[in-house]
């Protein structure tokens, strides 16, 4: 039979929304009794379980809101296959000091070398550190902003990409960008400049961004703001998508003879 005290405790925990403690209370009380825990040790363990549960819930929620194309952490990145990627540099970036300080990260390299994987992995680390993250491709973002501009909702829609602490823009330069879209891209970069850190991936060198944006003046202004406080990582290597074919000898590695 449940004692009046346990009923009161259940009501208090429900009102305080301490759901994990509420579910686990009897088991935790029994454990405390068996181990003869002090009041402080019991309270420490009880609150630690609640904090862990709430943290996990918040991480899951922020991960869903981030709109990642897939969930892959940095621990699954094959640094051995891409030796041009400095493991220690990535580990340092995973501490998210660049997010805290409002700095950008640019990942350059040909298709398939792991740029998006690294961007997602660092985005997941940022979420673990309590930051709100949003992932988008450059094409999808510019399509959304162009539509909003035509419908007279540009300022409201721009907030979608400026409110998250960390914005990840994937595939910058994979598709040509017309002048209007380039102007919208510049407005976004300007709005986030020195306030909201970004991770950008591109298969184009900075020297080619004038062609990507169809206007060297706009491209120069965009790069000026992105690179003012930024780390750039250039990845040289073979595509992960060709990994099996490389092993079987169907195709030759681009780094052969290098």
N, C-alpha and C positions, 0 to 999 in steps of 0.2 A: 504494500500500500504506500502511495506517495504521501510524504509528510507535508504538513502545512508550510514548513520552511522551504521545501523543494518547490512547492507550488509558487511561493513568493519569488524565489530565485528565478524560476522559469519566466514569470511575468516581468521581472526587472530586466532580464536579459533580452526578452522579446521587445520591450519598450526601447532598450538601448541599441537594438539591432545587432547584438553580438550573437549572430546565428550559429557560428561554429562552436563557441563556448556553450551555447544552449544545447546543441546536439550532443556535445561530448562531455557535459558536466558530470554526469554520474560516473563515467569511466575515469575521468580525471580525479574525481574525489576518491574513488577506490584506489587508484594508483598512488595518490598522495598518502593515503592511510597505510598502504602496504610498504611504501618506501620511507614512511615517517618523515615526509618533507616538512620543512619549516614553512611558516605562512608566506614568507617572501619568495621561497623557491616555488611554492605552489602557484602563487599569483604570477610569478615570472613565466612559468610554463603555460599557464592558462592564457595570458595575454599574448604570448608569443605565437600560440596556435591561431588566435584570432587575427593577429597582424599578418601572419603568413597567408592565411586564407583570403583576406581582403586584398593583399598585394597581388596574389595570383589572379583574383577576379578582375582587378583593375588592369593588369597586364593583358589578360585575354580580351577585355573590352577595347583597350587601346589598339591592340593588334588587329582586331576586326575592323575598327574604324580607319586604320592606316591604308587599307585597300592594297595590300601587297599582292603581287601576281602569284607568289608562292611563299612558303615558309621554309627558309633554309638559314640556319645559323652559321656563324663564322667557323664553328668547330667542324663543319662538314666541307669547308673549302679546301681543295687539294693544292696546298702550297708547293708540294713536290712537283706537280705538273706545270705550275706557273712560277718558276724560280725568280722571275723578274719582280714578283710581289714580295715585299719585305714583311715577313711574318711579325717581326717586332714592331714595325710601324703600324700595322693593322691592329695589333694588340693594344698599342698606345692609343690609337684612335677609338678603340672600343671602350675606353674609359669615359668617352664623351666630353672631354674638356673642350673640344672644338665646338660642341653644341652649346655648352655653358658660356663660352666666350663669344658666340655669334660668328664663328668662322665657317668658311665653306670648304667643301672637299670636291675635287673634280677628278673623275676616273676616266682616263683616255685609253683607247685600244681598239683593235679590230673586233668584229662581231665574234661572240662565243668564248671570249677569254675569261669571263667571270666577273665583269663589271657589275652587272645587275645583282649577282649573288652577293658580292661584297657590299653593295648599297643596301640590299635587304638585310643582310646580317648586321650591319652597323645601325640600321633603322630599328631592328629588334633590340639591340643593346640600348639604344636611346630610350625605347619604351620601358625597358627594365629599370632605367635610371629615372623614370617618372615623367618623361617628356611626351608630348603629343606629336605624332608623326603622320605625314600624309605622303603616299606614293602615287606618282602619275607619270605617264609618258609625256614627252613634250607635245606630241601630236594630239593626244587626248585632251590635254590641258588647253591648248590653243583652240581646238574645236569648240570646247566648252565656253571659253572666253569670247570667241568670235560670235557664237550664237547669242550669248548674253548681251553683247554690244548691240547686235541687231535688234534685240528685243527690249533695249533700254534698261537692262538689269546688270550692266557691267560692274559697277561698284559693289553691288551686293555679292555677285559671283566671285569677284576678285578676293573677297574676304575668305572664301573657302580655301584659297591657296596662301593667304597671308597669316591667318590665325594660328595654324599649327606651328609649334616651335621649330620642328625640322621638316623641311620640304625636300622630297627626293624627286628629281626630274630625270627620268630615264630616256635614253635614245634621243638625245639632243643632236640634231644633224643627220639623222637617218633618212628623213624626208625633207625636201626643200620647203622653205618657209617664205610665204609671200610678204610683201612690205607691210600690209596691215597687221598680219600675225606677228611680224617682227616688232612692230610698235607695241603691241599688246604684251609681248614677251619682255620688252624693255620696261614697260610700266610695272610689271610684276617684280622684276629684279630691283627696280628703283624703290618699290614699296618695302621690300624685304632688306634692302641694303643696310648693313651694320646693325640690323635688329633681329632678323630671322635667318639662321644658318641654313644652308642647303647642301645637298649632295647632288651633283650632276654627272651623268655618264654620257660619253660621246665617242663615236668612232671616227671623228674628224679632229685633226690637229687644230690648234687655235688659229693658225694661219689660214685655214680654210673656212673659218666661221663667217667671213665676209660673203663668201659664195652661198653658204648655208642660209643666211638671213637676207640675201639679195641686196644688201646695202652695207658697205664697209664702215660707214660712219656709225650706223646703229650697232653693228657687230662690235666695233671698237668701244662704244659706250657700255655695251652689255659686259664685255670682257673686263673693262676697267673696274666695274663695280663688283663683279664676281671674284676677280683675282686680287683685289685690294687686300683682303684678309682670307687667304685660301691656301690649301695644300693640294698639290697636283700629283697624281700617281699615274704614270704611263706604263701600261701593261703590254709587254711584248711576248708573244707566244702563240701556240696553236689553239684552235677552238676545241672546247670540251666536247662539242657535238661530233667532232671528228676523231675523238679519242680512240674508239674501238677500231676505226678504219686505219688509224696510224699504227696501232699495235699489229694489225694484220698485214700492213704494208700496202694496202690499197691506195693510200695517198702518202706523199712524203711530207715530213715536217717542214714548216717554213723556216725553222731555226737550223736546219741541217747545214753543216759547214760553217756555221757562225762561230 
